[in-house]
Amino acid sequence: MKRRTLSWLALPMMLLLDGCPNGGGGSGGFEGTGAIPAVVYTANDGSNNVSGFTIGAGGALTATTPATFVTGGTNTEWIAVSPNGQFLYLSNQGSATLSGYTINSATGNLTATAPATFSTGVGSSPRGVTVAPNGQLVYVANSATNTVAGFSIGAGGVLTPTTPATFATSGTLARGIAVSPNGQFLYVANSGTHNVSGFTVGAGGALTATTPATFSTGAGSPSPVGLAISPNGSFLYVANSGTNEIAAFAIGAGGLLIPTTPATFSTGVLGSSPQRIAISPNGSFLYVTNSGMNEVAAFTIGAGGLLAATTPATFSTGAATAPVGITITPNGQFVYVANSGSTSVGGFAIGVGGNLAPTTPATFSTAPNAPIGIATPGRP
């Protein structure tokens, strides 16, 4: 992860984020030697804006001033923050654009790039967006044109399309997207064809499809949505919203995906409708939002990438919250979820064994805006 040096003399609301060897616990401020702003942002679909928060002691969130920033696009659902905390990008499904911002390290406030938006292609309907670990490339999954649009990040966070500008997914209804920690591979969840597209990342960010180009996420109609790659780059996990499971794969030579044994793991009862996944920085824990059951399902990651449910297996986000987006702070201490049904962000501290305990308070208002996506620096 790229880091930069900041002045902390006037940063009472900002904290240092760094890796936490134990991947959880702790109720105080962040510790570490890095210099990444402690911030959380949500993509608010219906209102086409972004809510901003700084993270304080115990994981409590304080809204930025102003509390929201307009996107300049429509139907804003997915969001990503660069690993160094300098830039933020959102996909605007309705206007077929990405919005770009620079992040003020002292306040968390956002300033639109110039230009403020970047085309992802006519009628592309962009969904998942990710910033590559090297902080130099942005990719977005175009659900309507079944492509991935690639961009390089220039001065001031300005985006320039790769050459070529788009790459075919060989699937339909693209949703989640992720780049491996070593920057060599990219994967896209195709909800319509129930598979994952694989690519190798080449010079200038150009993508080349793996052979085969797609990998099944399971029998029936799994309808994959979110996906995440383990920090060591060995495993890929996919949230199958239609079959209430997580599909797991080992990442092999050339980026090929090999199903684990077993290949899928239940996220709960019928109708749990898992949406998006986050993995702790130490690779020990996996969390997924069960939008249909108003909860987060939690797992430990064991040998061979196999998942085992924590005890208890799920943690409530509150009645009628319908959580969708999920993120974990870079120090591995806190989980935040975007509660689309209750216009709020839910906060949890990660404890022993991956168990979650609500922060105090347990939720932080984004009202009247309904958050869909959520992100912290370098974390989906």
N, C-alpha and C positions, 0 to 999 in steps of 0.2 A: 504494500500500500504506500503510495506517495504521500509525504507529509511536508508541511511547511511550517516555518517558525512564525509565531504570532506574539504580539505584546499582550501580556495578561494583567498589566497594571490596573486596567479599568474594566475588568470583566467579571463583576460580581455574579452575573447570571450565567457565565460560561464555565465549563468544566473540561478537564482533560480526559480524553478517551484513549484507551489503549487496550490491548488484548488482556484478558483475564484468564490465567492459567486454569482456573477451576470452572470457568464458564458460567458463573452465577454467584448468587448470594450477595450480601452486603446491602446496607440500607443508606449508607452515607454518600458523599460525593464521589466523583470518579477519581481514580489515581492513574498515573502513567507518565510517560515522558513525551508522548505525542502532542500535537497541537492541532487538533481537529475540532471545529465548533460542535458543541453538544446541542444538537437541534433535531427536531422532528417536523416533518411537513406532510400534509394530506392533500390529495387531489379530490376536489369537490365537484362531482359530476354535474348536478343540476344547475349549480350557480356559476360554473366555469371559473372557479378561482382556487387559490391555494391557501390553506391555513398554516401558519407558522407557530412553532413553540420552541422555547429554550428549555433544557432539562436541568433541574435543580436537585438538591439533596433528596435522597430517597426515591428518585425518579419522578418527582412532581414536575408537572409542566406549567410553564407560564407563557401565555400568548404573546407573540411579538406585537410591536406597535408600529404600524397598524397590524391588526390580527389576520388580515387576508390580503392577497395580491391577485389582480386579474390575470387571466391566462392569455387573453386575446384570441381564444379558440372556443370551440363548443364540445360538450360531452367529454370532459376531462376525467379520465379514469385511472391511468397508470402513471407512475412517478418514479424517478431515480435521481439519486444524488451522487456526484462524483466521489471517489475514494478520499480525495484530499479535502472534501467539504467546500470546494470553491464554486461548483456549478450545480444547477438543478435543471432537470428536463422533464416535461410532461407530454403525454400523447393526447391529442385532441381528436377523438374519433369522428365527431361530426364535421369538423372543418379540415380533416386530413392534413394536420400539421403537428409539429412539435413546438412547444414553447420553451424558451431558454431563459435562464436567470443566472446572475452572479449572486453569491451569498456573502452578506456582511458578517465577518467573523466575530465582531463584537456584539452585534444586536440580533443576528439571525435574519435581518430584513433582506428582502429580495429586490433586485433591480433587473428589469428586463434587458436582455441582450439587444444589440442593434445589428440586424433587425430582431424583432421580438419573437417571430415564428419562422418555421422552416417547413417547406412542403415535404410530405412523405409520398406524394404521387396522387394524381387525380382519382377520387373515389376510393382511396386506399383503406380507409377506416382503421387507422393505427390503434393498436392495443398495447401489449407489453413493451416496455422500454428498459434498456439497461445501458450502463456505462461500463466499458471494459476495465479490467483491473489496472491497466496501465494509465487510465485516465485520459487516453488519447482518442478513443473511439466511442461512438454511440450507435446502438442498433435498435430498431423498432420493428415489431411484428405487425404486418399489414393484413388484417383479417379478411378484407373484401377482395384484395388482389392476390392473395396467397403468396406474398413476397416478404422478404426482410429488406428494409431500407437501411443503408449504412451511411455514417457521417464521421468525418474527422473533426476533432475539437481544436479550434484555433484560438487566437488571442481574444480575450474577453469572453470566452465560451461560445463564440460564433461557430456554427456548424457548416461544413462543406461536404456535399455528397461524395461518397467514394466512387471509384470507377471500376465497374458500372455502379449505378446508384441503387439498384435493387437486385435481389437474388431470389429465384423461385424456391418455394418450400416443398413442393411435391405433395402438399397436403392442403386442407381447407380449414377456414375459420381459425386462423392463428390467434393464440392468446398469450400465454407467458413466454418469456425469452430469457436466456441466461448465457453468460460466457464463463468458461472454466477459469479457475484462479491463475493458471499459467498463460491464459490468453490464447491458447491454441485451438479451442473448440467452442462452437456456439450451438445451442439447441433451442427449438421452438416447439411448444405444445400446440398441436392441431386438433381443436375440439370437434371439428366436423368429420374428420377421417380417423379420429381416435388413435392418433399416433404422435410420435415426436420426430421432427426433422433434425438431422445432424449435419454440421458443416465444420470444415477446418478453416481457420482464419489465416490468410496469407498476407503478403506484402500490401501495405496501404489499406488494410482492413478488408480486402476482397475475400469473398466466401466461396468455398468449393464444397459441393455436397459430398457427404460420405458415401461409401458403397457397402450396403444399400443406403438409400437416401433417407428412409424413414424406418421407425421401429414401433411396433404395436405396444400400446399401453395396457392391453388386456382384452379378455373376451367380453362380449356384449356391447354395450354402448357407454364406455367409460367417460367420454367427454372430458378429456384433460383440459385443465385451466392453468393453474400455476405450476411452476417447477423451480427447483433449487439444486445447486451443486454443492457437495460437501467441501469444506475448506481445503482438504488435501487433494481435491480434484479427482478422487477415486470413484465417487458415486453420484448418480443423478436420481432425484426423487420428483414424482409428478402427482399432483392432486387430481384424482379422477372424480369429478363432481357427479357423474351419472351413476357410478357403481359404489360410491362411498368408500373409496379405497385410496391408498397411496401405492403407486407402482414404483419399484426400485430397480435400478440398473447399476452394474459396474461399468465404468468407462474403460474400454480397452484400447489397444493400439489403433491409431488412426482415428480415434474418437468413436469407434463402434460401441454400441450399447448392448450389454449382455444382461438379461434379466437375472435377478438374484433368485435364490431358492429358499423359501417361496418367493414368488414374483410380486405379490401384492400384500398389503396389510390394511386391515379394516380401520376406518376412522370413527366407527360408531354405528348407531342404528340406522336403518333405512331412512333416507331423507336428511342425513347429516349434511350433505352437499358441500364437501370440502372445496375450498376456493384457492387459497394461496399459502405458500410454504415459506418458512424461515428456519435456518439452521444456525445454532450457536457458533460463535467464532472458533471455539475449540473443537468443534465437530462432534460433541457428545450428545446434543439434544436437537430434536426436530419438533417444530410446532406448525400446526395447520389450522386455519379458521374453518370451523363448521358453521357455515352461514345459516343452514336450515335448523340448527339446534341451539343457536346463540351461545357458542362455546368455542374454546380452543382445545384441540386434541394434542396431547404431548407424548413424545416417544424418546427413548434412549436409543442411540445408534451403537450397535455392537459390531462384533467381528463380521467381516464380509459385507458390511453395510446393512445388516439385518436390523429391523426395528422391533422394539418391545415397548408396549404401552407403559406409561408411568402409573403410579398408584397414588391418587386416583388417575384415571385415564383422561379425563376432561376437566376443564375449568370454565365456569360460567362467565360470560361477558355481560349478563343481565338480560332481563326480559325484552323481547322485541328489538334487540340490538342489531341482529343480522350482520355480524362482522365479515369483512371481506379482506382488505389488505392487512398485512402483518409485517413487522420489522423488529430486529433486535439491535440494540446499541452496539457499537464496535467493541466495547469492553465486555460484552456478554452478560451484563447485569440486569438489563430490563427488556421486556417485550412490550410492544405497543400494537394495538389493533385499531383499524378504522371501522367504527360502528356505523354502518350506512343507515340502519333503521332508527337510530336514536341521536343522530347528529352529535357524535362525541368520539373521543379517542379513549380506549380502555388501556390502563397501565398495569403491568405485573412485574414483580421482582422474581428473578430466577433463583430458586433455592436448591437445597441438596437433592440430588437425584433428578433434577430438572423440573421439580414441582414449582408451580406458580402461586404467588401470593399477591393479591391486589395491592397497588400502591395506595397511598393516602393523600388526597382522595383517590377513589378507584377510577373515576372518569374525568375527562376534561372536555369542556364544551367546544364544539365547532359551530353551534347554532347561529344562524338558521341553515347552515350548509351541511349537506350530507356527504361525508367522506367515503370514498371508494378505495383509493390507493393510499399508501403511506410509506415513507422512507426516511432513513437516517443516512449519514455519510457512508457511501460504499456498500450499503445494505439495502436489499429490496424491501 
